[in-house]
């Protein structure tokens, strides 16, 4: 996609921006900005798209995104019986938030390396995620120097951790432009509104007002994926959330997520998650006990 440039609001009395997101959505489109971004998801039934990687969201999801890396967090409002609203904390800061020469201090060598690694986005896992998430949750209540030192403490924790995984693929090269965002937003809206139904290239190409060939090139250039790859990842992500409901039959979930038969669903699910749907459900059940 060609993401939209987004300007981060910054008040006179703050060196970085921290906001609590609550409601039925994240109120964001596919975008990029020059700031680093830390996003902690406390409640959501959606997915995140960072670079060329789509990941279902779970409470506790914690990510650091580097400058100008396209991304969006999206609530999946189409999930049946899902009334959960979004609750997340988003922190944005420039590399120079503590001063232009601050990062040159020898004590911050590990933070400099962290910032370089964040160019692909970093998912925080393990004990680090729990410790960092607890600190991020405190940020909105802090003010003045306490708020600034807490962000530095979070960055120090992340910089020393070995539990950070890159998100976007090594070869991802984003196409950043303010042009064509309307076209891409129409395409995304069209796909999400019809995800349980058959979606062909010709259908989406018409929505984008492009020929089938031109649309395929347009979509692959801006997402790093073909339309079928994108659809399968979205559908499997939705299925992962529905599998948490033990009363739902796997066959019904497959149909609700847009797969025409169980064999295709099983094949695509295993391809993306590296396990069968029923095995995934058993893991969910074990983790809940």
LOPAVEX-644594 format. One line per 3 residues: number of its first residue (from 1); for each residue x, y, z of N, C-alpha, C. Coordinates in Angstrom, 3 decimals, padded with zeros to 6 digits, always signed. Layout:
NUM) X:Y:Z:X:Y:Z:X:Y:Z; ...;
//
This chain:
1) +000.837:-001.184:+000.000:+000.000:+000.000:+000.000:+000.878:+001.242:+000.000; +000.356:+002.320:-000.500:+001.025:+003.601:-000.333:+000.439:+004.261:+000.905; +001.168:+004.236:+002.014:+000.593:+004.728:+003.265:+000.540:+006.240:+003.322;
4) -000.287:+006.722:+004.217:-000.459:+008.158:+004.442:+000.577:+008.629:+005.457; +001.156:+009.799:+005.206:+002.010:+010.417:+006.216:+001.123:+010.935:+007.333; +001.474:+010.631:+008.578:+000.669:+011.072:+009.707:+001.517:+011.941:+010.634;
7) +000.992:+013.108:+010.963:+001.696:+014.024:+011.860:+001.309:+013.726:+013.299; +002.308:+013.511:+014.135:+002.062:+013.213:+015.541:+001.793:+014.490:+016.323; +000.697:+014.540:+017.061:+000.450:+015.729:+017.881:+001.471:+015.811:+019.013;
10) +001.973:+017.008:+019.261:+002.943:+017.190:+020.332:+002.654:+018.517:+021.022; +002.378:+018.447:+022.319:+002.063:+019.659:+023.076:+003.345:+020.333:+023.563; +003.231:+021.623:+023.893:+004.403:+022.413:+024.262:+005.155:+021.840:+025.445;
13) +004.422:+021.205:+026.354:+005.033:+020.765:+027.605:+005.518:+019.308:+027.559; +005.588:+018.698:+026.374:+006.030:+017.309:+026.329:+007.084:+017.099:+025.248; +008.000:+016.175:+025.516:+009.046:+015.844:+024.544:+008.675:+014.635:+023.704;
16) +007.630:+013.902:+024.124:+007.127:+012.780:+023.332:+005.636:+012.644:+023.615; +004.943:+011.927:+022.726:+003.486:+011.835:+022.811:+003.071:+010.462:+023.338; +002.160:+010.461:+024.294:+001.621:+009.220:+024.847:+000.115:+009.351:+024.927;
19) -000.608:+008.393:+024.356:-002.066:+008.465:+024.390:-002.674:+007.103:+024.690; -003.830:+007.138:+025.323:-004.611:+005.935:+025.576:-005.698:+005.869:+024.519; -005.776:+004.759:+023.800:-006.769:+004.568:+022.741:-007.891:+003.698:+023.294;
22) -009.099:+004.220:+023.276:-010.274:+003.461:+023.695:-011.405:+003.700:+022.700; -012.231:+002.682:+022.479:-013.356:+002.837:+021.574:-013.521:+001.614:+020.705; -014.236:+001.784:+019.617:-014.538:+000.648:+018.738:-013.480:+000.420:+017.678;
25) -012.476:+001.293:+017.627:-011.417:+001.119:+016.647:-010.209:+001.953:+017.013; -009.173:+001.846:+016.183:-007.938:+002.583:+016.435:-007.931:+003.943:+015.737; -008.945:+004.193:+014.913:-009.055:+005.478:+014.203:-007.782:+005.798:+013.421;
28) -007.256:+004.800:+012.738:-006.025:+004.994:+011.976:-006.138:+004.283:+010.637; -005.430:+004.818:+009.661:-005.311:+004.171:+008.358:-003.859:+003.711:+008.207; -003.583:+003.013:+007.124:-002.220:+002.576:+006.806:-001.351:+003.827:+006.666;
31) -000.351:+003.983:+007.546:+000.357:+005.251:+007.617:+001.807:+005.048:+008.060; +002.548:+006.136:+008.031:+003.918:+006.147:+008.536:+004.190:+007.519:+009.131; +005.245:+007.621:+009.926:+005.631:+008.892:+010.527:+007.102:+008.811:+010.937;
34) +007.739:+009.942:+011.161:+009.181:+009.931:+011.474:+009.501:+009.488:+012.894; +008.508:+009.360:+013.746:+008.735:+008.958:+015.135:+008.833:+007.434:+015.278; +009.543:+006.992:+016.305:+009.428:+005.616:+016.778:+008.065:+005.480:+017.454;
37) +007.528:+004.267:+017.468:+006.231:+004.054:+018.119:+006.247:+002.768:+018.918; +005.823:+002.871:+020.170:+005.588:+001.696:+021.017:+004.079:+001.551:+021.160; +003.543:+000.372:+020.848:+002.109:+000.124:+020.983:+001.886:-001.083:+021.893;
40) +001.160:-000.860:+022.963:+000.764:-001.934:+023.880:-000.736:-002.139:+023.744; -001.138:-003.344:+023.371:-002.551:-003.685:+023.242:-003.010:-004.341:+024.540; -003.971:-003.722:+025.181:-004.543:-004.278:+026.403:-005.825:-005.051:+026.108;
43) -006.521:-004.655:+025.047:-007.741:-005.345:+024.628:-007.997:-005.037:+023.167; -008.208:-006.077:+022.380:-008.526:-005.900:+020.957:-008.802:-007.257:+020.344; -009.649:-007.281:+019.326:-009.916:-008.523:+018.591:-009.582:-008.313:+017.123;
46) -008.511:-007.585:+016.878:-008.146:-007.271:+015.504:-006.808:-007.848:+015.104; -006.074:-007.094:+014.295:-004.769:-007.522:+013.806:-003.907:-006.283:+013.630; -002.602:-006.520:+013.518:-001.697:-005.434:+013.156:-000.986:-005.790:+011.858;
49) -000.761:-004.784:+011.063:-000.015:-004.930:+009.820:+001.185:-004.006:+009.929; +002.375:-004.576:+010.014:+003.617:-003.814:+010.116:+004.505:-004.227:+008.953; +004.803:-003.266:+008.069:+005.559:-003.619:+006.876:+004.770:-004.585:+006.023;
52) +005.281:-005.804:+005.865:+004.593:-006.807:+005.048:+004.119:-007.990:+005.874; +003.908:-007.793:+007.185:+003.532:-008.902:+008.071:+002.238:-008.602:+008.804; +001.275:-009.508:+008.701:-000.011:-009.388:+009.374:-000.022:-010.337:+010.565;
55) -000.406:-009.823:+011.747:-000.398:-010.629:+012.968:-001.684:-010.403:+013.745; -002.406:-011.470:+014.112:-003.584:-011.294:+014.977:-003.178:-010.693:+016.317; -004.028:-009.846:+016.858:-003.739:-009.174:+018.117:-004.266:-009.974:+019.302;
58) -003.482:-009.982:+020.354:-003.872:-010.580:+021.619:-003.580:-009.574:+022.729; -004.329:-009.596:+023.830:-003.984:-008.726:+024.957:-002.536:-008.935:+025.366; -001.831:-007.849:+025.579:-000.423:-007.919:+025.941:+000.513:-007.764:+024.764;
61) -000.019:-007.694:+023.542:+000.829:-007.524:+022.361:+001.605:-006.207:+022.490; +002.913:-006.284:+022.325:+003.769:-005.116:+022.520:+004.774:-005.042:+021.386; +004.822:-003.887:+020.717:+005.623:-003.732:+019.505:+006.332:-002.382:+019.509;
64) +007.559:-002.370:+018.993:+008.294:-001.135:+018.726:+008.461:-001.007:+017.224; +007.967:+000.087:+016.658:+008.047:+000.338:+015.217:+009.014:+001.489:+014.974; +009.917:+001.313:+014.021:+010.890:+002.343:+013.700:+010.312:+003.438:+012.822;
67) +011.051:+004.528:+012.626:+010.574:+005.657:+011.823:+010.259:+005.254:+010.382; +009.154:+005.788:+009.878:+008.760:+005.667:+008.471:+008.473:+004.235:+008.022; +008.273:+003.340:+008.974:+007.858:+001.974:+008.636:+006.333:+001.944:+008.590;
70) +005.724:+001.677:+007.444:+004.253:+001.693:+007.354:+003.622:+000.657:+008.285; +002.497:+001.048:+008.891:+001.849:+000.161:+009.848:+000.413:+000.609:+010.069; -000.402:-000.303:+010.599:-001.751:+000.028:+011.056:-002.206:-001.058:+012.023;
73) -002.908:-000.641:+013.065:-003.584:-001.563:+013.985:-005.064:-001.483:+013.649; -005.720:-002.632:+013.474:-007.095:-002.642:+012.989:-007.954:-003.532:+013.868; -009.070:-003.005:+014.344:-010.036:-003.802:+015.084:-010.914:-004.562:+014.093;
76) -011.140:-005.844:+014.355:-011.965:-006.669:+013.463:-013.404:-006.616:+013.935; -014.113:-005.578:+013.521:-015.489:-005.376:+013.986:-016.451:-006.399:+013.407; -016.032:-007.109:+012.348:-016.934:-008.064:+011.704:-017.017:-009.400:+012.440;
79) -016.172:-009.604:+013.438:-016.237:-010.866:+014.166:-017.591:-011.020:+014.849; -018.301:-012.136:+014.625:-019.602:-012.314:+015.273:-019.455:-012.411:+016.778; -020.444:-011.854:+017.475:-020.507:-011.896:+018.937:-019.323:-011.187:+019.595;
82) -018.604:-010.378:+018.845:-017.463:-009.672:+019.431:-017.880:-008.252:+019.769; -017.996:-007.961:+021.042:-018.391:-006.618:+021.466:-017.247:-005.912:+022.190; -016.081:-006.563:+022.237:-014.966:-005.962:+022.944:-014.496:-004.705:+022.224;
85) -014.221:-003.683:+022.980:-013.695:-002.460:+022.412:-012.174:-002.452:+022.522; -011.587:-001.542:+021.790:-010.138:-001.398:+021.807:-009.703:-000.698:+023.088; -008.621:-001.174:+023.658:-007.936:-000.478:+024.745:-006.443:-000.678:+024.490;
88) -005.763:+000.400:+024.191:-004.342:+000.318:+023.865:-003.638:+001.594:+024.323; -002.324:+001.508:+024.443:-001.491:+002.670:+024.761:-000.478:+002.830:+023.643; -000.397:+004.033:+023.096:+000.509:+004.319:+021.986:+001.470:+005.428:+022.412;
91) +002.753:+005.160:+022.258:+003.801:+006.128:+022.609:+004.608:+006.424:+021.346; +004.768:+007.706:+021.029:+005.552:+008.114:+019.860:+006.638:+009.098:+020.287; +007.833:+008.904:+019.755:+008.935:+009.793:+020.109:+009.957:+009.840:+018.972;
94) +010.533:+010.999:+018.771:+011.616:+011.154:+017.815:+012.917:+010.638:+018.415; +013.859:+010.299:+017.566:+015.171:+009.868:+018.046:+015.824:+010.958:+018.895; +015.466:+012.204:+018.623:+016.062:+013.355:+019.333:+015.190:+013.851:+020.487;
97) +014.271:+013.017:+020.991:+013.318:+013.498:+022.001:+014.008:+013.996:+023.273; +015.203:+013.475:+023.579:+015.918:+013.899:+024.783:+017.080:+014.842:+024.454; +017.097:+015.353:+023.227:+018.187:+016.244:+022.816:+018.962:+015.643:+021.662;
100) +019.501:+016.488:+020.808:+020.149:+016.005:+019.584:+021.419:+015.202:+019.860; +022.129:+015.511:+020.937:+023.390:+014.814:+021.223:+023.237:+013.724:+022.279; +022.014:+013.552:+022.779:+021.802:+012.630:+023.892:+022.214:+011.207:+023.534;
103) +021.827:+010.754:+022.348:+022.104:+009.367:+021.958:+023.591:+009.101:+021.727; +024.389:+010.157:+021.640:+025.816:+009.974:+021.428:+026.544:+009.598:+022.713; +025.853:+009.684:+023.842:+026.487:+009.306:+025.098:+026.893:+007.833:+025.064;
106) +028.064:+007.477:+025.583:+028.522:+006.077:+025.514:+027.588:+005.116:+026.236; +026.906:+005.606:+027.268:+025.990:+004.733:+028.015:+024.787:+004.296:+027.183; +024.536:+004.959:+026.053:+023.360:+004.667:+025.232:+023.692:+003.868:+023.972;
109) +024.833:+003.231:+023.956:+025.226:+002.444:+022.782:+024.195:+001.350:+022.482; +023.683:+000.686:+023.527:+022.697:-000.387:+023.317:+021.387:+000.164:+022.784; +020.997:+001.360:+023.207:+019.768:+001.977:+022.710:+019.933:+002.355:+021.239;
112) +021.124:+002.819:+020.852:+021.373:+003.123:+019.438:+021.193:+001.868:+018.588; +021.695:+000.745:+019.072:+021.537:-000.514:+018.334:+020.066:-000.928:+018.276; +019.343:-000.710:+019.376:+017.906:-001.008:+019.401:+017.186:-000.204:+018.323;
115) +017.492:+001.066:+018.191:+016.844:+001.921:+017.205:+017.141:+001.445:+015.785; +018.338:+000.961:+015.557:+018.677:+000.437:+014.228:+017.860:-000.811:+013.919; +017.716:-001.685:+014.909:+016.954:-002.922:+014.712:+015.473:-002.638:+014.498;
118) +014.976:-001.531:+015.056:+013.549:-001.212:+014.968:+013.113:-000.817:+013.561; +014.039:-000.705:+012.637:+013.693:-000.339:+011.260:+012.722:-001.345:+010.645; +012.766:-002.606:+011.085:+011.843:-003.639:+010.594:+010.681:-003.860:+011.545;
121) +010.646:-003.105:+012.640:+009.660:-003.352:+013.676:+010.118:-004.497:+014.560; +009.832:-004.413:+015.851:+010.253:-005.448:+016.794:+009.075:-005.860:+017.669; +008.822:-007.157:+017.734:+007.817:-007.696:+018.650:+008.517:-008.087:+019.942;
124) +008.012:-007.603:+021.069:+008.620:-007.897:+022.363:+007.937:-009.128:+022.942; +008.713:-010.095:+023.399:+008.171:-011.368:+023.862:+008.693:-011.692:+025.265; +008.213:-012.811:+025.787:+008.745:-013.370:+027.018:+008.585:-012.487:+028.239;
127) +009.532:-012.639:+029.170:+009.504:-011.862:+030.407:+009.665:-010.365:+030.117; +010.430:-010.061:+029.072:+010.618:-008.655:+028.713:+009.285:-007.993:+028.407; +008.417:-008.708:+027.717:+007.113:-008.136:+027.383:+006.328:-007.807:+028.648;
130) +006.306:-008.721:+029.589:+005.559:-008.478:+030.829:+006.129:-007.282:+031.587; +007.457:-007.219:+031.684:+008.086:-006.123:+032.435:+007.890:-004.786:+031.722; +008.095:-004.777:+030.399:+007.966:-003.521:+029.644:+006.509:-003.069:+029.593;
133) +005.580:-004.016:+029.449:+004.158:-003.655:+029.385:+003.711:-002.998:+030.685; +004.184:-003.492:+031.819:+003.826:-002.893:+033.110:+004.308:-001.447:+033.189; +005.473:-001.185:+032.611:+006.009:+000.183:+032.612:+005.229:+001.073:+031.645;
136) +004.915:+000.542:+030.466:+004.160:+001.331:+029.486:+002.792:+001.704:+030.042; +002.163:+000.786:+030.779:+000.854:+001.076:+031.372:+000.902:+002.254:+032.333; +002.058:+002.486:+032.934:+002.187:+003.578:+033.895:+002.392:+004.942:+033.239;
139) +002.874:+004.948:+032.005:+003.256:+006.209:+031.359:+002.149:+007.264:+031.325; +000.895:+006.898:+030.956:-000.135:+007.947:+030.869:-000.403:+008.660:+032.196; -000.081:+008.017:+033.327:-000.352:+008.640:+034.624:+000.822:+009.492:+035.125;
142) +001.966:+009.406:+034.427:+003.156:+010.123:+034.879:+003.271:+011.483:+034.206; +003.990:+012.388:+034.861:+004.174:+013.733:+034.331:+005.602:+014.197:+034.597; +006.016:+015.174:+033.798:+007.308:+015.797:+034.020:+008.472:+014.836:+033.892;
145) +009.447:+015.001:+034.776:+010.667:+014.199:+034.703:+010.392:+012.713:+034.905; +009.406:+012.379:+035.752:+009.079:+010.965:+035.995:+008.660:+010.283:+034.698; +007.915:+010.989:+033.874:+007.452:+010.436:+032.590:+008.631:+010.220:+031.643;
148) +009.528:+011.183:+031.606:+010.689:+011.083:+030.724:+011.613:+009.949:+031.153; +011.886:+009.848:+032.438:+012.791:+008.798:+032.907:+012.173:+007.409:+032.755; +010.839:+007.326:+032.819:+010.190:+006.020:+032.628:+010.347:+005.541:+031.194;
151) +010.220:+006.453:+030.222:+010.442:+006.057:+028.825:+011.883:+005.605:+028.630; +012.831:+006.312:+029.223:+014.238:+005.899:+029.121:+014.441:+004.525:+029.746; +013.758:+004.254:+030.849:+013.871:+002.944:+031.493:+013.313:+001.842:+030.591;
154) +012.206:+002.137:+029.894:+011.622:+001.161:+028.956:+012.593:+000.870:+027.827; +013.183:+001.911:+027.265:+014.133:+001.731:+026.161:+015.358:+000.950:+026.619; +015.819:+001.220:+027.833:+016.960:+000.483:+028.371:+016.622:-000.994:+028.540;
157) +015.418:-001.269:+029.032:+014.970:-002.660:+029.199:+014.937:-003.382:+027.854; +014.370:-002.738:+026.841:+014.300:-003.350:+025.513:+015.685:-003.531:+024.903; +016.545:-002.539:+025.102:+017.878:-002.573:+024.498:+018.715:-003.723:+025.054;
160) +018.468:-004.125:+026.301:+019.257:-005.187:+026.933:+018.643:-006.577:+026.751; +017.473:-006.640:+026.125:+016.745:-007.910:+026.025:+017.147:-008.710:+024.781; +017.051:-010.016:+024.915:+017.216:-010.924:+023.773:+015.870:-011.502:+023.333;
163) +014.785:-010.903:+023.815:+013.448:-011.427:+023.538:+012.681:-010.528:+022.569; +013.406:-009.924:+021.639:+012.793:-009.064:+020.625:+012.947:-009.726:+019.255; +011.829:-009.808:+018.521:+011.851:-010.452:+017.209:+011.497:-009.454:+016.124;
166) +012.256:-009.435:+015.009:+011.900:-008.538:+013.896:+010.565:-008.939:+013.282; +009.830:-007.955:+012.795:+008.483:-008.206:+012.263:+008.485:-008.233:+010.736; +008.786:-007.121:+010.094:+008.784:-007.069:+008.627:+009.930:-007.925:+008.088;
169) +009.745:-008.458:+006.894:+010.778:-009.294:+006.297:+012.009:-008.459:+005.967; +013.155:-009.125:+005.895:+014.424:-008.423:+005.671:+014.427:-007.677:+004.344; +013.690:-008.190:+003.358:+013.688:-007.570:+002.042:+012.598:-006.540:+001.833;
172) +011.825:-006.225:+002.882:+010.714:-005.292:+002.710:+011.232:-003.884:+002.454; +010.773:-003.300:+001.349:+011.127:-001.920:+001.000:+009.812:-001.156:+000.847; +009.441:-000.320:+001.807:+008.139:+000.360:+001.736:+008.085:+001.400:+000.642;
175) +006.903:+001.525:+000.029:+006.630:+002.603:-000.909:+005.814:+003.632:-000.170; +006.424:+004.785:+000.143:+005.764:+005.795:+000.953:+005.366:+006.970:+000.079; +004.087:+007.247:+000.054:+003.591:+008.367:-000.731:+002.223:+008.770:-000.208;
178) +001.914:+010.053:-000.356:+000.575:+010.491:+000.028:-000.419:+010.276:-001.106; +000.071:+009.852:-002.273:-000.807:+009.582:-003.395:-001.417:+008.183:-003.248; -002.567:+008.003:-003.851:-003.229:+006.692:-003.942:-003.772:+006.165:-002.618;
181) -003.696:+006.960:-001.510:-004.217:+006.413:-000.265:-005.717:+006.172:-000.333; -006.436:+007.026:-001.094:-007.872:+006.815:-001.232:-008.174:+005.505:-001.921; -007.404:+005.216:-002.953:-007.594:+003.944:-003.683:-007.315:+002.760:-002.772;
184) -006.229:+002.839:-001.999:-005.881:+001.711:-001.154:-006.880:+001.534:-000.029; -007.388:+002.624:+000.513:-008.392:+002.519:+001.567:-009.684:+001.901:+001.046; -010.051:+002.223:-000.195:-011.239:+001.588:-000.793:-011.023:+000.084:-000.919;
187) -009.827:-000.291:-001.344:-009.508:-001.706:-001.506:-009.581:-002.436:-000.167; -008.974:-001.863:+000.853:-008.975:-002.499:+002.179:-010.402:-002.622:+002.721; -011.170:-001.535:+002.584:-012.553:-001.583:+003.053:-013.367:-002.631:+002.325;
190) -013.170:-002.727:+001.022:-013.877:-003.719:+000.202:-013.539:-005.137:+000.679; -012.238:-005.397:+000.911:-011.807:-006.730:+001.324:-012.387:-007.104:+002.686; -012.327:-006.196:+003.636:-012.765:-006.528:+004.990:-014.271:-006.688:+005.086;
193) -015.007:-005.943:+004.277:-016.461:-006.066:+004.306:-016.924:-007.381:+003.709; -016.106:-007.992:+002.881:-016.511:-009.210:+002.159:-015.624:-010.413:+002.472; -014.869:-010.358:+003.548:-013.894:-011.411:+003.831:-014.501:-012.812:+003.878;
196) -015.722:-013.011:+004.407:-016.274:-014.375:+004.410:-016.695:-014.865:+003.025; -016.782:-013.971:+002.047:-017.278:-014.325:+000.716:-016.123:-014.526:-000.260; -016.371:-015.182:-001.398:-015.330:-015.287:-002.423:-014.933:-013.896:-002.923;
199) -013.644:-013.635:-002.987:-013.133:-012.348:-003.466:-012.137:-012.619:-004.579; -012.454:-012.167:-005.770:-011.578:-012.373:-006.905:-010.791:-011.119:-007.241; -009.695:-011.295:-007.981:-008.889:-010.143:-008.373:-009.707:-009.141:-009.177;
202) -010.564:-009.657:-010.046:-011.354:-008.764:-010.905:-012.277:-007.887:-010.061; -012.854:-008.455:-008.985:-013.748:-007.694:-008.122:-013.005:-006.536:-007.449; -011.832:-006.845:-006.913:-011.075:-005.824:-006.199:-010.482:-004.821:-007.187;
205) -010.073:-005.302:-008.363:-009.524:-004.399:-009.379:-010.563:-003.364:-009.801; -011.825:-003.788:-009.914:-012.889:-002.836:-010.261:-013.037:-001.780:-009.173; -012.937:-002.203:-007.921:-013.039:-001.249:-006.818:-011.902:-000.236:-006.858;
208) -010.732:-000.681:-007.325:-009.568:+000.195:-007.412:-009.529:+000.972:-008.724; -010.486:+000.690:-009.644:-010.534:+001.326:-010.963:-009.247:+001.061:-011.744; -008.807:-000.216:-011.695:-007.618:-000.644:-012.432:-007.933:-001.929:-013.186;
211) -007.140:-002.200:-014.201:-007.239:-003.503:-014.853:-006.711:-004.562:-013.889; -007.014:-005.823:-014.163:-006.588:-006.899:-013.272:-005.069:-006.938:-013.165; -004.394:-006.815:-014.301:-002.929:-006.847:-014.294:-002.332:-005.669:-013.544;
214) -002.868:-004.472:-013.796:-002.360:-003.280:-013.122:-002.629:-003.345:-011.626; -003.809:-003.891:-011.249:-004.110:-004.013:-009.829:-003.147:-004.969:-009.142; -002.850:-006.108:-009.764:-001.939:-007.083:-009.158:-000.581:-006.458:-008.884;
217) -000.075:-005.675:-009.851:+001.214:-005.007:-009.652:+001.118:-003.951:-008.549; +000.031:-003.181:-008.581:-000.212:-002.134:-007.588:-000.236:-002.723:-006.178; -000.978:-003.824:-006.004:-001.157:-004.413:-004.678:+000.137:-005.046:-004.174;
220) +000.834:-005.769:-005.038:+002.070:-006.440:-004.622:+003.150:-005.413:-004.270; +003.226:-004.330:-005.031:+004.234:-003.306:-004.767:+004.020:-002.653:-003.417; +002.752:-002.479:-003.018:+002.445:-001.719:-001.814:+002.269:-002.563:-000.569;
223) +002.074:-003.858:-000.726:+001.929:-004.717:+000.454:+003.030:-005.765:+000.570; +003.741:-006.021:-000.520:+004.723:-007.090:-000.513:+004.086:-008.463:-000.627; +002.758:-008.501:-000.877:+002.027:-009.767:-000.957:+001.107:-009.767:-002.166;
226) +000.791:-010.971:-002.657:-000.258:-011.095:-003.655:-001.603:-010.994:-002.943; -002.675:-010.750:-003.703:-004.000:-010.688:-003.081:-004.365:-011.991:-002.377; -004.159:-013.182:-002.990:-004.485:-014.424:-002.265:-003.694:-014.586:-000.971;
229) -002.416:-014.206:-000.966:-001.617:-014.308:+000.259:-002.194:-013.404:+001.355; -002.545:-012.192:+000.968:-003.110:-011.227:+001.917:-004.432:-011.748:+002.481; -005.300:-012.256:+001.595:-006.599:-012.779:+002.027:-006.436:-013.970:+002.965;
232) -005.540:-014.885:+002.618:-005.354:-016.072:+003.456:-004.855:-015.703:+004.845; -003.941:-014.731:+004.947:-003.434:-014.337:+006.261:-004.531:-013.679:+007.097; -005.346:-012.839:+006.467:-006.443:-012.213:+007.195:-007.447:-013.260:+007.658;
235) -007.784:-014.190:+006.786:-008.793:-015.199:+007.120:-008.300:-016.151:+008.197; -007.053:-016.553:+008.116:-006.499:-017.426:+009.149:-006.416:-016.683:+010.483; -006.050:-015.386:+010.440:-006.027:-014.590:+011.668:-007.387:-014.531:+012.327;
238) -008.435:-014.366:+011.529:-009.791:-014.354:+012.072:-010.155:-015.721:+012.637; -009.760:-016.774:+011.944:-010.050:-018.133:+012.413:-009.371:-018.407:+013.753; -008.155:-017.879:+013.937:-007.448:-018.092:+015.207:-008.268:-017.554:+016.376;
241) -008.915:-016.423:+016.166:-009.708:-015.850:+017.251:-010.993:-016.644:+017.477; -011.615:-017.114:+016.389:-012.856:-017.874:+016.528:-012.625:-019.244:+017.159; -011.421:-019.799:+016.972:-011.128:-021.112:+017.541:-011.100:-021.088:+019.067;
244) -011.008:-019.902:+019.652:-011.027:-019.798:+021.113:-012.389:-020.192:+021.682; -013.437:-020.137:+020.848:-014.773:-020.532:+021.281:-014.927:-022.034:+021.060; -014.884:-022.796:+022.136:-014.898:-024.255:+022.036:-016.213:-024.792:+021.474;
247) -017.279:-024.002:+021.504:-018.574:-024.461:+021.019:-018.669:-024.429:+019.496; -017.787:-023.707:+018.864:-017.858:-023.573:+017.397:-017.180:-024.764:+016.723; -017.822:-025.293:+015.717:-017.232:-026.378:+014.942:-016.182:-025.811:+013.989;
250) -015.103:-026.557:+013.791:-014.023:-026.103:+012.914:-014.537:-025.876:+011.487; -015.428:-026.738:+011.029:-015.987:-026.577:+009.686:-016.748:-025.268:+009.558; -017.533:-024.926:+010.581:-018.289:-023.666:+010.542:-017.353:-022.468:+010.554;
253) -016.277:-022.559:+011.323:-015.306:-021.465:+011.377:-014.662:-021.271:+010.009; -014.327:-022.379:+009.357:-013.716:-022.293:+008.023:-014.621:-021.538:+007.060; -015.913:-021.860:+007.075:-016.864:-021.201:+006.175:-017.037:-019.724:+006.547;
256) -017.102:-019.430:+007.835:-017.276:-018.041:+008.288:-016.091:-017.170:+007.906; -014.932:-017.778:+007.751:-013.722:-017.017:+007.438:-013.414:-016.996:+005.944; -014.316:-017.540:+005.134:-014.150:-017.406:+003.686:-013.516:-018.578:+002.977;
259) -013.292:-019.690:+003.677:-012.741:-020.877:+003.019:-013.902:-021.748:+002.551; -013.808:-022.204:+001.321:-014.938:-022.936:+000.723:-015.015:-024.378:+001.173; -013.903:-024.955:+001.654:-013.951:-026.343:+002.120:-012.921:-026.530:+003.223;
262) -013.107:-027.578:+004.005:-012.268:-027.820:+005.174:-010.839:-028.164:+004.790; -010.663:-028.874:+003.688:-009.312:-029.271:+003.277:-008.456:-028.044:+002.970; -009.034:-027.085:+002.247:-008.287:-025.871:+001.923:-007.991:-025.062:+003.187;
265) -008.973:-025.000:+004.086:-008.774:-024.291:+005.346:-007.628:-024.905:+006.137; -007.635:-026.230:+006.281:-006.577:-026.909:+007.028:-005.206:-026.652:+006.411; -005.149:-026.701:+005.084:-003.874:-026.508:+004.388:-003.342:-025.092:+004.603;
268) -004.209:-024.094:+004.416:-003.769:-022.701:+004.579:-003.444:-022.379:+006.034; -004.227:-022.919:+006.948:-003.996:-022.672:+008.375:-002.637:-023.231:+008.795; -002.338:-024.440:+008.362:-001.050:-025.054:+008.704:+000.106:-024.301:+008.051;
271) -000.115:-023.832:+006.836:+000.923:-023.101:+006.113:+001.330:-021.827:+006.859; +000.362:-021.155:+007.476:+000.617:-019.870:+008.129:+000.985:-020.029:+009.595; +000.321:-020.943:+010.324:+000.574:-021.087:+011.766:+001.481:-022.268:+012.099;
274) +001.744:-023.131:+011.125:+002.585:-024.323:+011.302:+001.952:-025.330:+012.251; +000.625:-025.313:+012.324:-000.093:-026.344:+013.078:-001.515:-026.456:+012.524; -002.171:-027.566:+012.814:-003.550:-027.757:+012.377:-004.492:-026.936:+013.251;
277) -005.694:-026.603:+012.745:-006.649:-025.826:+013.548:-006.978:-026.468:+014.891; -007.186:-027.772:+014.897:-007.545:-028.435:+016.158:-006.368:-028.424:+017.144; -005.158:-028.547:+016.618:-003.979:-028.461:+017.475:-003.856:-027.050:+018.063;
280) -004.158:-026.044:+017.249:-004.132:-024.661:+017.721:-005.163:-024.470:+018.835; -006.343:-025.038:+018.651:-007.386:-024.928:+019.677:-006.945:-025.601:+020.977; -006.299:-026.763:+020.862:-005.838:-027.458:+022.076:-004.803:-026.619:+022.820;
283) -003.943:-025.935:+022.066:-002.943:-025.078:+022.715:-003.614:-023.918:+023.437; -004.654:-023.359:+022.823:-005.414:-022.295:+023.482:-006.032:-022.799:+024.780; -006.585:-023.996:+024.749:-007.228:-024.565:+025.934:-006.207:-024.806:+027.043;
286) -005.018:-025.314:+026.679:-003.982:-025.566:+027.688:-003.491:-024.261:+028.310; -003.362:-023.221:+027.465:-002.859:-021.942:+027.979:-003.865:-021.251:+028.878; -005.154:-021.634:+028.762:-006.205:-021.007:+029.568:-006.372:-021.670:+030.930;
289) -005.721:-022.808:+031.140:-005.861:-023.535:+032.412:-004.720:-023.235:+033.354;
//
